[in-house]
Amino acid sequence: MKTARLLQGVSSLFIGLLLTGFDLGSPSQKPTKSNAKRVIKEIIQRANPPIPIFSYNVINTYPHDVTAFTQGLVFHQGALYESTGLRKQSGLRKIDLTTGSILNFRPLADKHFGEGLTVWDEKLIQLTWRAQKGFVYDKESFAKLREFSYQTEGWGLTQDNTCLIMSDGSATLRFFNPENFNQIRQFEVRAGNLPVPALNELEFIQGEIYANIWNTDYIARISPKTGEVVGLIDLSRILDKTDRTQQTSILNGIAYDAETDRLFVTGKRWPKLFEIELVLQGRGKI
């Protein structure tokens, strides 16, 4: 009973801090699974102007390795590239979209926890979680070309053809020079006057940054110029209950095929990867 009261109090405090505009910027202040959806609802209900809400139609379904703890996902020149996490299980993969077969694989050292992934200039760039270290690989051979460092946790990674864009589990996105990895700028992602915390896996799509919101079924669509959330994608129930096991984890993984305008999503240890199209659901309250 004491534990239940404590959790209820923590949840109430979190919502209270959000409503008063408290900066939920540090990764240690991530919402818990029990209250994350309430946080999203609060953002949607209070954002001014109202935020467009998108649902989805599933266009195609592809196999996905249920052992892959998906942290980063990229589609490039006909293939998927995936960064997977967990200690002693992290790695880099090239995957055949249609069959789910692993075409190339490079494990990370046991001490590293794999995170975000992007392609830059025919190279793959991969983050790690708390080691403040990233790796650059040859896209074809997966040979490691160099290492680089950063000052925060590493979560999601994408690029806009000019800069690398990184999340660290907070409401902040940071932009880096892809050649020397020096930080250029940063901004706080906001929905109206409210910060949007726990930004995770990233993808740059048609001039917007798409970001998984950790521990929820939502993807935020973010303006790279202002940091404002210009839309939310609700992917609730995209993975059927019959496809879930005790090992199935959260939604995480966004990839975009710019050549054919295809959007893919998956999750950690999900058996399926989905090609979807977005459908405008409405504005304002869920």
Buried (B, 14 or more C-beta within 10 A) or exposed (E): EEEEEEEEEEBEEBBEEBEEEBEBBBBEBBBEEEBBBBBBEBBBEBBEEBBBBBBBEEEEEBBBBBEBBBBBBBBBEEBBBBBBBBEEBBBBBBBBBEEBEBEBEBBBEEEBBBBBBBBBEEBBBBBBBEBBBBBBBEBEEBEBEEEBEBEBBBBBBBBEEEBBBBBBBBBBBBBBEBEEBEBEEBBBBBBBEBBBBBBBBBBBBEEBBBBBBBBBBBBBBBBBEEBBBBBBBBBEEBBEEEEBEEEBEBBBBBBBBEEEEBBBBBBBBBBBBBBBEBEEBEEEEB
